[in-house]
Amino acid sequence: MIISLLAVLFGTTLLYIAVVSRIEAYIKMTALQGLCLFLIAITGIILEGHFRSLGTIVIAVETLGLKAIIIPWYMTKVTRENDVLREGAAHASHLSSLIAVAVILAVGILLPFSVKDLGVIPPLFFGISLAAVATGFFLIITRKNLMTHVAGYMVIENGIFLLSLGVAKEMPIMVSLGVSLDIFLGVFLAGMFIRRIQGTFNRQHIDTLTDLKD
């Protein structure tokens, strides 16, 4: 029950992400998602009694450290250093974005329950994971700010990680750690890229990329 409520809270963050325009609000929501993932992982450890399982404990700790603290801190640092406050002109309004993400979330939750056999994957986890991945792609497609694209990338990865928690017994620890290190490296490189774009063009929109020459 507790794990299901945490998964629903994770899904609720997707709706909030759809309507915000402040860059730091995107970052705070990805941090909240990371906290939800940590609580889901640690609750699973407590309920299943895996206190002596080094793998599950490491997954929980790195989830809290990377997804809820280190990566959001680094993204906030880059945002403030480059004075990136708000998302500019987007390809979709807040209302249309909210409607689109609400539909994505509803379909994502309902679809798995119509499938007869998902194996060991809980339908709620599977549905919200699909919705998170789709919402991340939606952000990347409809937003122009590079930091928002990084946040969308984080939402996608968090959705994939939520799905992995649903099949934690089948997922080796090295795969989980590899995914987290990959996203950390991606965010780090994106931060360096954004600094270079800001220093050269004094803008952070993807429209800036059309000005680049070979």
C-alpha positions as CSV (number, residue, x, y, z in Angstrom):
1,M,0.0,0.0,0.0
2,I,2.8,2.5,1.0
3,I,4.7,1.6,-2.2
4,S,1.6,2.2,-4.3
5,L,1.0,5.6,-2.7
6,L,4.7,6.6,-3.4
7,A,4.3,5.5,-7.0
8,V,1.1,7.6,-7.3
9,L,3.0,10.6,-5.8
10,F,5.7,10.0,-8.4
11,G,3.0,10.1,-11.1
12,T,1.6,13.3,-9.7
13,T,4.9,15.1,-10.2
14,L,4.4,14.5,-13.9
15,L,1.3,16.7,-13.9
16,Y,3.1,19.5,-12.0
17,I,6.1,19.4,-14.4
18,A,3.6,19.9,-17.3
19,V,2.5,23.3,-16.1
20,V,5.6,24.9,-14.5
21,S,7.8,27.4,-16.3
22,R,10.6,28.1,-13.7
23,I,13.6,25.9,-14.4
24,E,14.3,25.3,-10.7
25,A,10.8,24.0,-10.4
26,Y,11.6,21.3,-13.0
27,I,14.8,20.4,-11.0
28,K,12.9,20.2,-7.7
29,M,10.4,17.8,-9.2
30,T,13.1,15.6,-10.5
31,A,14.6,15.6,-7.0
32,L,11.2,14.7,-5.6
33,Q,11.0,11.9,-8.0
34,G,14.4,10.7,-6.8
35,L,13.2,10.8,-3.2
36,C,10.1,8.8,-4.2
37,L,12.3,6.2,-5.9
38,F,14.5,6.0,-2.7
39,L,11.5,5.6,-0.4
40,I,10.1,2.9,-2.7
41,A,13.4,1.1,-2.7
42,I,13.9,1.4,1.1
43,T,10.3,0.4,1.8
44,G,10.7,-2.7,-0.4
45,I,13.8,-3.6,1.6
46,I,12.0,-3.2,4.9
47,L,8.9,-5.1,3.9
48,E,10.8,-8.0,2.3
49,G,13.5,-8.1,5.0
50,H,16.5,-7.6,2.7
51,F,18.6,-5.8,5.3
52,R,21.5,-8.0,4.6
53,S,21.3,-7.7,0.8
54,L,24.2,-5.5,-0.1
55,G,22.8,-5.0,-3.6
56,T,19.4,-3.6,-2.7
57,I,20.9,-1.4,0.0
58,V,23.5,0.1,-2.4
59,I,20.7,0.7,-5.0
60,A,18.7,2.6,-2.3
61,V,21.6,4.7,-1.2
62,E,22.8,5.6,-4.7
63,T,19.2,6.5,-5.6
64,L,19.0,9.0,-2.7
65,G,22.6,10.3,-3.3
66,L,22.5,10.8,-7.1
67,K,18.9,11.3,-8.0
68,A,17.6,13.3,-5.0
69,I,20.7,15.2,-4.0
70,I,23.8,15.3,-6.2
71,I,22.3,15.7,-9.7
72,P,19.6,18.2,-8.7
73,W,22.3,20.2,-6.8
74,Y,24.5,20.3,-9.9
75,M,21.6,21.2,-12.2
76,T,20.6,24.1,-9.8
77,K,24.2,25.2,-9.7
78,V,24.4,25.4,-13.5
79,T,21.0,27.1,-13.7
80,R,22.1,29.9,-11.3
81,E,25.5,30.3,-12.7
82,N,24.0,30.9,-16.2
83,D,21.0,32.9,-14.9
84,V,18.5,30.5,-16.4
85,L,15.3,31.4,-14.6
86,R,12.4,30.4,-16.8
87,E,11.4,28.4,-19.8
88,G,10.9,30.8,-22.7
89,A,8.5,30.3,-25.6
90,A,7.4,26.7,-25.8
91,H,5.7,24.7,-28.6
92,A,2.7,24.0,-26.3
93,S,0.8,26.1,-23.7
94,H,0.6,25.1,-20.1
95,L,-3.1,24.0,-20.5
96,S,-2.4,21.9,-23.5
97,S,0.7,20.4,-21.8
98,L,-1.4,19.6,-18.7
99,I,-4.1,17.9,-20.8
100,A,-1.5,16.0,-22.8
101,V,0.4,14.7,-19.8
102,A,-2.9,13.9,-18.0
103,V,-3.9,11.7,-21.0
104,I,-0.5,10.1,-21.1
105,L,-0.7,9.3,-17.4
106,A,-4.3,8.0,-17.6
107,V,-3.4,5.7,-20.6
108,G,-0.2,4.6,-19.0
109,I,-2.0,3.6,-15.8
110,L,-5.0,1.9,-17.5
111,L,-3.1,0.1,-20.2
112,P,-1.2,-2.4,-18.1
113,F,-4.4,-3.5,-16.3
114,S,-5.8,-4.5,-19.6
115,V,-2.8,-6.8,-20.2
116,K,-3.4,-10.3,-18.9
117,D,0.2,-11.2,-17.9
118,L,3.0,-8.8,-17.1
119,G,5.0,-11.4,-15.2
120,V,6.6,-10.0,-12.1
121,I,6.0,-6.4,-13.0
122,P,3.3,-4.6,-10.9
123,P,0.8,-3.0,-13.3
124,L,0.9,0.3,-11.5
125,F,4.7,0.5,-11.7
126,F,4.6,-0.4,-15.3
127,G,2.0,2.2,-16.2
128,I,3.5,5.1,-14.3
129,S,6.9,4.2,-15.8
130,L,5.6,4.3,-19.3
131,A,3.9,7.7,-18.5
132,A,7.1,9.1,-17.1
133,V,9.1,8.1,-20.2
134,A,6.5,9.5,-22.5
135,T,6.3,12.7,-20.4
136,G,10.1,13.1,-20.6
137,F,10.0,12.9,-24.4
138,F,7.1,15.3,-24.4
139,L,9.1,17.9,-22.5
140,I,12.1,17.5,-24.8
141,I,9.9,17.9,-27.9
142,T,7.7,20.9,-26.7
143,R,10.3,22.9,-24.7
144,K,13.2,25.0,-26.1
145,N,15.4,25.6,-23.1
146,L,18.4,23.3,-22.8
147,M,18.0,22.9,-19.1
148,T,14.4,21.8,-19.6
149,H,15.7,19.1,-22.0
150,V,18.1,17.9,-19.3
151,A,15.1,17.7,-16.9
152,G,13.2,15.8,-19.5
153,Y,16.1,13.4,-19.8
154,M,16.0,12.9,-16.0
155,V,12.3,12.2,-16.0
156,I,12.8,9.5,-18.7
157,E,15.6,7.9,-16.7
158,N,13.6,8.1,-13.5
159,G,10.7,6.3,-15.2
160,I,13.0,3.5,-16.4
161,F,14.4,3.2,-12.9
162,L,10.9,3.0,-11.4
163,L,10.3,0.1,-13.8
164,S,13.5,-1.5,-12.7
165,L,12.4,-1.3,-9.0
166,G,9.3,-3.3,-10.0
167,V,11.5,-6.1,-11.2
168,A,14.3,-5.6,-8.6
169,K,14.7,-9.3,-8.0
170,E,15.5,-9.8,-11.6
171,M,17.8,-6.8,-12.0
172,P,21.5,-7.2,-11.2
173,I,23.0,-4.3,-9.2
174,M,25.6,-3.5,-11.8
175,V,22.9,-2.7,-14.3
176,S,21.2,-0.3,-11.9
177,L,24.5,1.4,-11.0
178,G,25.4,1.6,-14.7
179,V,22.2,3.4,-15.5
180,S,22.7,5.9,-12.7
181,L,26.3,6.6,-13.6
182,D,25.2,7.0,-17.2
183,I,22.6,9.6,-16.3
184,F,25.1,11.4,-14.0
185,L,27.7,11.6,-16.8
186,G,25.0,12.8,-19.3
187,V,23.9,15.6,-16.9
188,F,27.5,16.6,-16.2
189,L,28.3,16.9,-19.9
190,A,25.1,18.8,-20.6
191,G,26.0,21.3,-17.9
192,M,29.4,21.9,-19.5
193,F,27.7,22.2,-22.9
194,I,25.2,24.8,-21.6
195,R,28.0,26.8,-20.0
196,R,29.7,26.9,-23.4
197,I,26.5,27.9,-25.2
198,Q,25.8,30.6,-22.6
199,G,29.4,32.0,-22.8
200,T,29.3,32.2,-26.6
201,F,25.7,33.2,-27.4
202,N,24.3,34.4,-24.1
203,R,21.3,32.1,-24.7
204,Q,20.2,28.6,-23.6
205,H,17.5,27.8,-26.2
206,I,17.9,25.1,-28.7
207,D,17.3,27.7,-31.4
208,T,20.9,28.7,-30.6
209,L,22.1,25.5,-32.1
210,T,21.0,26.7,-35.6
211,D,23.7,29.4,-35.3
212,L,26.5,27.0,-34.9
213,K,28.8,26.5,-37.8
214,D,31.2,23.7,-38.7
